[in-house]
Amino acid sequence: MRRARDYLLTYGLLATLAVLILVWTVLALVLLPPLPARWRRAGARQSMMAGFRLFSRLLTLTGAYRLELTALDALRGGPALILAPNHPSAADAILLLTRHPDLACILKPALLGNVFLGAGARLAGFIRSDPPRRMVKDAIAELRRGASVLLFPEGTRTRLSPVNPLTGGVAVIARHAGVPIQVVLIETDSPYLSKRWPIWKAPRLPIFYRARLGRRLDPPGEGSDCLHALESEYRAQLADAPQRAWLGDECSGKIARPDRKDCP
């Protein structure tokens, strides 16, 4: 009976999210395009935050998730910065967007071109991750405008404990924009919506999910080893994270990591 409940609750919530996104997209496409670009972008981001926050409340009210996200509220109204979370789940961006009203997400081209998600992302002024030079230029423009930028330094969902090898885009953007990198640490005890989790497979509920703030790294200068400092922070702060129970280990052979030379 419990597994049946988990299945019904999981797919009921996914259906609810789909309806919320569809209704929001239709209303946004009708109401926002006539507005000046600045108002259109602000309206899209703030209404998106409100919609996703409503969904996050449904997650907790139904008992599907135990969410701890309030630490992110400290960022609201603060200076422009790059939010750099680890990325264990496909739900990460949605849940982070519930706590910040002016956040420009860097998304893969497939998501910006998605029939279901693309229109809303474009109205919100989200940034295409490819080509890299255009991504850097657009991200710097957002930061100089006063917005914050959400970028997952792993480039994809986490497969290795504690994090995958990091990409260099976060350091390039931070250096040229002259803004700090705010480390965000995501912890979850479930592999639901992780890299290998099929969308049709229901998890065991409830799922524990917490996002908290790590160090705020100063804008890197020329020759700064920003990525090393960022990876060190992830390793120190996520050493006992619950996702270690289901992520691949760097040295076990379960998932090979070619850049690690110290594995036996």
Sequence and secondary structure as in RCSB ss.txt:
>XXXX:A:sequence
MRRARDYLLTYGLLATLAVLILVWTVLALVLLPPLPARWRRAGARQSMMAGFRLFSRLLTLTGAYRLELTALDAL
RGGPALILAPNHPSAADAILLLTRHPDLACILKPALLGNVFLGAGARLAGFIRSDPPRRMVKDAIAELRRGASVL
LFPEGTRTRLSPVNPLTGGVAVIARHAGVPIQVVLIETDSPYLSKRWPIWKAPRLPIFYRARLGRRLDPPGEGSD
CLHALESEYRAQLADAPQRAWLGDECSGKIARPDRKDCP
>XXXX:A:secstr
 HHHHHHHHHHHHHHHHHHHHHHHHHHHHHHSTTS HHHHHHHHHHHHHHHHHHHHHHHHHTTSEEEE GGGGGG
TTS   EEEE    TTHHHHHHTT SSEEEEE HHHHT TTTHHHHHHTT EE  SHHHHHHHHHHHHHHT EEE
  TTSS   EES     SHHHHHHHHHT  EEEEEEEES  TTSTT  TTS   S EEEEEEEEEEE    TT  
HHHHHHHHHHHHTTT GGGGTSEESSSSSS  TT  S  
